[in-house]
Amino acid sequence: MVKGVIFDMDGTMFDTECLSTKGWIYAGKKLGVDIPIVLTDSFRGRNPQSIRKKFAEYFGDRLDYDEARAMKHEYFDEVTKDSVPHKEGLRDLLEYLDAHKILAVIATSTEKKRASRLIHVSGVEHLITNAIYGDMVEHGKPEPDIFLKAAELIGQNPEECLVLEDSAPGLLAGKAAGGYTIYVPDVAVVPEEVKKGITAELADLREVTAWIEKENNK
């Protein structure tokens, strides 16, 4: 039975992964270098420390990560200044969970300072019980730590929590946490071998509501 739902944020709740890609492209243009999409795709689902490492492996000392990241955030913050685009079905799912006393918690690899601002301007903050951020756990996705901590924050057994994810690191972490794991595709490429062992793959968040309804009424 599903007693808690753990949401990844970028690409699962909010349609922000494409904005992040555009932000890196913007940063590259300002710095006069090509920051390839294949590189930015490898960032998805990972915490800032992991992204820094991948950036350094690709560019070495040819490009300063902090400078590029600051420019990427400059773009991202401007386009999400007043609101953040929702993924299809998000509000309806959150309202369903609220009505049925199923706790909703966010577990995002994004650091607290940035993620909390997005949650605040999202218009659905009041439907979220709690949140945990990438800079609050030692080991990021694909390790399960952030999901285990999220379950703890809402006082639920991880085995009775549903993880909603769009990235390979997130799905691996969800499976390792031991509960239900549903893949809701976004722009991140997820290898077939990563999907093995997940609970389900659903087209969008609208389908998650029906899935929970069916699971909890068995």
N, C-alpha and C positions, 0 to 999 in steps of 0.2 A: 504493500500500500504506500502511496506517495503522501508523505506528510510535510515535505519541504521541497521547494524548487530552487536550485542554485543556478543563477544566470551568469554566463559569461556576458560581458558588456559589449565591446566593440565587435560588430559583425553579427551579433546574436540579438541583442536588445536594440542597439542603435546602428543605423546605416552609416557607419563612420569609417570603415576600412578603406573605401574608395577615397574618402577625404584625406586619410593619412597618406595614401599613395600620391595624391596630388600635392600634398605638402612636401613630400620628399623630392618630387619633380621640381617644385618651386624652389626648394633649397638648392638643388643641383644647378638650376639655371642661374641663380644669384651668385653662386660660387664658381660658375664656369666649368662644371664637371657633369658627367653623366652618372646619375645614381640609378642603376638599372632596376626595373620592376622585379626581375628575378631575385634581386637582393632584398628589396622591400617585402616581397612575398614571404621570404624566409623569416621575417620579423613577426609574422602574425601569430598571436597567442603567446608571445614570449614577453618576459619582463624586461625592464630597461637594462639590467646588467647583461642579460643574454644578447640583447640587440647591440649593445656597445661592443661586445666581443665579436659578433658576426661582422659588424661594420669595420672593426680593426683588422680582421682577417682578410677582408676584401680590399680595403684601401691602404692598410699599413699606416705610414706617416704622411701619405699624400693628401689626406683630407682630415681636418679636425672634426671629430664626431660631435662635440658639444656645440660648435658653431653651426654645423649643419642641422642638428636637432633643434636648436633655438630658432632657426629660420623656418623649419618645418612646422614648429609650434606656432610661429607667427601667423602662418597661413591658416592653420587649423583653428586657432583661437578666434580669428576674425570671422571665419565662415560659420562658427558655432557660437558666436557671441551672445545671441539672444535665444537660441533654440537648437535642438539637436534632432535630426530626422530619425523617426522610429522605424523599426522593421515591421513588416506587415503583421498585424494581429497582436502586437505587444500590449496595447492598452486593454483589449478585450481579455487576453490571458491573465493579466495582472488583476483585473476586476473580478474575474472568475475565481482566482486563487483567494482573493480577499473575502469574497462572499462565502467561500467554502472553508474558511479558516485554515488554508494551506499557506504556510509561511514562505515568503519570497525573499531571497538574499542574493546579493551580487558578489561574484568572485572574479575580479578582473586583474589582469597582469599590469594594467596601467597604475602608475603611482597615485597615491591618495589625493595630492594637491590637484592633479589634472582631472582625475575621474570624478571626484566629488563635485567639481564645478559642472561637468556634463550632467550628472544626475540631478543637480539642483535646477538646471534650466530645462530639463526633459519634460516636465509637466506630470511625471508619474512618481516622483519621489515619495509622495504620501502612501503609495502602495507597496513600498519596499520596506521590509522589516529591518534589514541591516546590510552592511557591505564590508568586504575585506579587499585590500588592494595589494598590488604586486610588491610594494616596498614594506609590507607588513609580514612577509614570510621569508624564511631563509632560502628555501628551494622553490623556484617557480615551476610552472607547467613545463614539461610533462610529468613532474612529480605531483603527487596528489595532495600535498600539504595545504594548498589554498582551499580546496574543496572540503577537506576534513575540518579545517578551521571554520569554514562557512557553516557547516552542519552544526558545529559546536556553538556558534554564535546564536543560532536559532533553537538550540536545545533539542536537536533531533539526531537520531542514529543515522550515520552516513548511508547505511543500507536502505533506509526509507526515504532517501532524498533523490530527486531527479536532477541530473546535471544537463543543462542545455548548452551546446557548444557548436562552433563553426570551424574550428581549426584542428589540425593534427595534434599539436601539443596538448590542447584542451581535451580532446577525446581520449588521449592516452592517460591523462591525469584523471579524467572521469572514470574510466574503467578501473584504474588503480585504486580509486576511492571506495569502490565496492558496491555502489548503488546502481540506480538506473542511469543510463547515458544515452541521450538522444542527439543525433547529428542533424542540425538545421543548416543546410549549405548556404554559404555566402560566396565571396570571391576567392577565399583561400582554397588551394588545391589539397585535397586529402587523399592520400594513397589508399587503395583498396585494402591493403593489409592492415592499415590503421583502423578501418571500419569493422574488422572482424572482432566479434565479441561485444559490440555495442548493442543497446536495447532496440533501437529503431532509428531509421532515417526518415525524416518528415520534411515536406516541401517548405513549410513556413510555420510560424508560431500559431496560426489559426488551427492547424492540425493538432497541436500539442494539447489544446483544451479538450478535444474529443478523445485523445489518447488517455489523458488522465482520468476523464470521466469513465471510460471503459475499464481501465486498470483498477480504479478504486471501487468499482461496483461488481467485481467478479464474485 
